[in-house]
Amino acid sequence: MNNYSIRNRLLTGMFLLLMVALIPPFYYFDSSLRTDILRDAKGRAVTYLNTVAWTTQENTFSSVQDFDSWLKALSSQLNVRVTYIVKGQVVADTNVPYNDIPKLASHADRPEILAALEGKTGVEVRYSTTIKKDLIYAAQKEMGQGVIPPGVLRVAIPASSASERLNRLEAGMMWVFIFTTFGTVLFGFLVTRPFLISIDRLASAAQSIGLGQYQRRIRTYPGTEFEPLVTAINDMAQNIELHLRMVVDQKKRLEAVFDGMTEGVMVLDERGRIHSCNTALNNMLKCVEGCEGRTVIEATMQPDLQQAVDDILGSPIPKNASLVLELPDSVYLAVNLVPFRDRQEARKMVLVFHDVSEREQLERVRRDFVANVSHELKTPLTSIKGYAETLIDAPETPHSTAVKFLNTILRNADHMTKMVNSLLVLARSQHNKDSSQLTAVDGGAVIERTVRDMTPAAYEKNITIEYNIESSDIFVVADEDGLTEVLRNLVDNAIKYSPSESIVSVGLHLRDGLASFSVRDQGSGIPAESQNRIFERFYRLENEESPVAKDGSAGLGLAICRRIIRSYGGDIWVESPINSDTNTGAAFIFTLKKTRKA
């Protein structure tokens, strides 16, 4: 009942009340009339019986057949059926030809016959199988006269007349009931309509106030019972309007301060989702427009930042943290993460972003070229100088020894050439910021060409290169030469790190609307402490079994890959180990934007 409208409740109550008021009288009068009409019909049957009995006594008959004929003539005048039964057997019947009377079944067990034999007037209502209709039977015992033996005289009149009267009365009462019910419902509907219209207007006014029209007031209402409710709603609207003005003023002042800051500010709720961010942050990260309600990684595409947020929110004793983000176009942001608790003790967080691109670039340039380049160049130059001086100082050096020295000088010169070329590639990828040069590149075709070019190198180590391309029409936003350089570097590293008779897998699949490239090997894997640094320039895995250390790599390949992929607006990372049973293998994965064929 709580979900029913007031109108439905009123109409249902009126209908139930009407049922209670009309149904018992209906059944009472129907039962009384049925009893009276049936009693009257039975009385008429007895009257006909007495009339036929008296008339029979006033006549004499020459035979039973003559008696039957006389009864038939009398029956046609009275419009009743007359039967004479002797010892249960019918000897005369006005509705059956005389010759067929002997075929009639015995009537000895009929209730009205049994009552008549006991000296009573038997009356019974029963269906007649002979004439196929309901009849009212009345029977009494007769002494007989002349050729007519003693027996039972029975009169039967149709019960249809009584039934028709009852049906007419019931139909009349039913129509009265229907019209009364319909009239009551219509009356209730019309009476409640103005009341419900007033309630709808009251609800509409309250809804408008709830939607922000706090200046609106309720002036009219259905009745005095609603006056306390209307007063409460009007007072509530007035109070909300006053408080809202104060909140709006304070909000505008805070927004002015918030948007006037040069630092980017991001506020996270207790779920780690973005609550708000200022204009400065929108300028730093173009991808955070409309970021409210999204996670940090969805808005910034920075897994490192998301990991730092998760660590602080998941820590039992959160502490401030900071990190530096490297964004596309050589943008570096220093981020300070400060957790706090609101008045409900929910843990939230403020992230402050500082643009440190210039400082970080200068620091990286200094570190790369002062520390790493000097070190990488010093070793091969020292070796070249030493062997060259040896050859000059000892001109009589045996030929085989001189060739060995010269090969060492050539190998170190090749290493220096390779490192210089890598630096040139890295410089070009770093300073090439014109995104208009990017086109739609067939990723599957580049993979097939790269695998074909790298197969001879894999064959030398008895390594098999496999590739799996999900679809033949995956085009990505990139530069074909740059994408080829990335895949060649990754496949070359996989061959170097993989043992003999292993498999290197190259794949291209669609993931969340992006094209995902992967290169997987079955090597010894990459230690967890090195996975965050392997994309740095000049960083190498230094161990005795490292094939990178043996071939004199400068540690620039993965840095070049990351720089190229990020210049395309993508991202690259490593997963290792990929075989949990042997704790081996590594997978280098990078994603690029999918596009249509040009």
FENWO-V823296 format. One record per helix or strand of 3 or more residues. SS is the DSSP state (H for helix, E for strand). FROM is the first residue (numbers start at 0). TO is the last residue. Records with the same first field share a line. If there is no record, write none. Layout:
SS=FROM-TO  FROM-TO
//
This chain:
H=5-56  63-77  97-102  110-116  159-209  223-259  278-283  285-287  295-299  302-313  356-392  398-430  434-436  442-459  479-496  527-529  546-549  556-566
E=80-85  88-92  121-127  132-141  150-157  263-267  272-276  320-326  330-340  346-354  438-441  463-468  474-477  502-510  513-520  570-578  583-594
//
